[in-house]
Amino acid sequence: MADIVNDGMTRVCFVPTIVDTAAPTTTEIAAGQDLETFLTPDGLGMEFGNESVDVTALSSTYNAELPGRQTVSTELTFKFQGDTAAPFSTFASKPEGYIVLRRNVVATTAWTASQTVEVYAVQFGTRHKVAPAANEVLKFTVQAFHTAAPVFGATVAA
C-alpha cells in the first residue's frame, strides 16, 4: 500500500452554527472562517486519549483498570497577521462554535456534499501571542475547550 502524504491535504474551518453535527451543510461550513492558510504546519494540535476507571477490588493484589471517558485536547497555533486581522480577531471574544476538519482531500477543494469530515463542538479560550524567535513568523495560540463529543465520520450535506 502506498504512503499518503499529508502536505496540502487538510482543510480546517471554524463554523459558528451547525444544526446537525453528523451532517453539516455546505452552506453552514461556507459561513465559517477557513483556518488552514493561517495555521502553522504543526499548528493543528489535537491529542486524543482515554481516562481510566479503577476497578481494583480490596482483595486484589494487582491494580486493574478499564477505559473510561474519552478526551481530546486542542491547541491551535496560527501565524499572526495583526491585532485587527483574522484569525486573531476571530478569537477575540472566546467564541463558541465548531471546528470542521477534512483530511485526505486537497485543501483547495471546495466543501461539497458527501465528503467525510470531523466536527468538534468547542469554545475557545484566551489568545496568547507566542514569544518571537529568529527566522520565524509571529505566532499566537488559542486553546479549544470541547463542549460535546466529536463526530469523527460526519457526512457533509447539500
C-alpha positions in Angstrom: 0.0 0.0 0.0 1.3 3.4 -0.9 2.1 6.1 1.7 -0.3 9.1 1.9 1.4 12.4 2.0 -0.3 14.9 4.3 1.0 18.2 2.8 -1.8 20.2 1.3 -4.4 17.6 2.2 -6.1 19.2 5.3 -8.8 21.8 5.5 -9.9 23.4 8.7 -12.8 25.7 9.3 -14.3 27.5 12.3 -18.1 27.4 11.9 -20.4 29.4 14.2 -23.5 27.3 13.8 -24.3 23.8 12.8 -27.7 22.3 13.3 -26.8 18.6 12.9 -23.1 17.8 13.6 -23.5 14.4 11.9 -24.5 16.2 8.7 -23.2 19.8 8.5 -24.4 21.5 5.3 -22.2 23.1 2.7 -24.0 26.4 3.5 -23.1 26.2 7.2 -19.5 25.4 6.5 -19.2 28.1 3.9 -20.4 30.6 6.5 -17.4 29.8 8.6 -13.8 31.0 8.6 -11.2 28.9 6.8 -8.2 28.5 9.0 -5.7 26.2 7.2 -3.8 29.0 5.5 -3.2 30.7 8.8 -2.3 27.6 10.8 1.4 26.8 11.1 2.5 23.4 9.6 2.4 21.9 13.1 -0.4 24.2 14.3 -3.3 21.7 14.4 -2.5 20.4 17.8 -5.1 17.7 18.7 -4.3 15.0 21.2 -6.8 12.2 21.9 -6.9 9.9 24.9 -8.9 8.0 27.4 -9.3 8.4 31.1 -9.0 5.3 33.2 -11.5 3.8 35.7 -10.1 2.0 38.7 -11.8 -1.4 39.0 -9.4 -2.8 41.6 -11.1 -4.8 44.5 -10.0 -4.7 48.1 -8.9 -8.3 47.7 -6.8 -7.5 44.6 -3.0 -7.9 44.5 -2.8 -6.1 41.2 -4.3 -2.7 40.2 -6.9 -3.2 37.5 -8.5 -0.5 35.3 -10.9 -0.2 32.4 -11.1 2.5 29.7 -13.3 5.5 30.9 -14.2 8.7 29.2 -12.5 9.8 26.0 -10.6 13.1 25.9 -9.4 15.5 23.3 -7.1 18.4 23.9 -6.8 21.0 21.2 -4.4 23.9 20.8 -4.2 25.8 17.5 -1.0 27.7 16.5 -1.5 30.5 14.0 0.6 32.9 12.0 -0.1 36.3 13.5 -1.4 38.7 10.8 -2.1 41.8 13.1 -4.3 42.6 16.0 -7.3 43.5 13.9 -6.9 40.9 11.2 -8.2 37.3 11.0 -7.7 34.9 12.6 -6.5 36.9 15.7 -9.7 38.9 15.6 -11.8 35.8 15.1 -11.0 34.5 18.5 -11.1 37.8 20.4 -14.3 37.1 22.3 -13.7 33.4 23.2 -16.3 32.3 20.6 -18.3 29.1 20.6 -18.8 27.1 17.5 -17.4 24.1 15.6 -14.1 23.1 14.2 -14.8 21.2 10.9 -11.8 19.2 9.8 -11.4 17.5 6.4 -8.5 15.2 5.8 -7.1 13.4 2.7 -8.6 15.8 0.1 -6.7 18.6 -1.5 -7.2 21.6 0.8 -8.2 23.9 -2.1 -11.1 21.6 -3.0 -14.5 23.2 -2.2 -16.6 21.8 0.6 -19.1 19.5 -1.2 -21.9 17.1 -0.3 -20.9 13.6 0.6 -17.4 14.5 1.9 -16.4 12.9 5.2 -15.4 15.4 7.9 -14.8 15.6 11.6 -16.9 18.0 13.7 -15.8 19.3 17.1 -18.1 21.4 19.2 -15.8 23.9 21.0 -15.5 27.2 22.9 -12.2 28.9 22.5 -10.2 30.3 25.4 -7.9 33.4 25.6 -5.5 34.0 22.7 -1.8 34.1 23.6 0.9 35.7 21.5 4.0 33.4 21.2 7.4 34.8 22.0 9.2 35.9 18.9 12.0 33.7 17.6 14.7 34.2 14.9 13.7 33.1 11.4 10.0 32.6 12.3 6.8 34.4 11.7 5.0 35.9 14.6 2.5 33.4 16.1 -0.3 33.1 18.5 -2.1 30.2 20.1 -5.6 29.6 21.3 -6.9 26.6 23.2 -10.2 25.0 22.2 -12.4 23.5 25.0 -14.6 20.7 23.8 -18.2 21.1 24.8 -19.6 17.9 23.4 -18.4 14.6 21.9 -16.8 15.0 18.5 -18.4 13.4 15.4 -15.5 11.7 13.6 -17.4 10.4 10.5 -19.8 13.3 9.7 -21.0 13.5 6.1 -21.4 16.9 4.5 -25.0 17.5 3.4 -26.0 19.7 0.4 
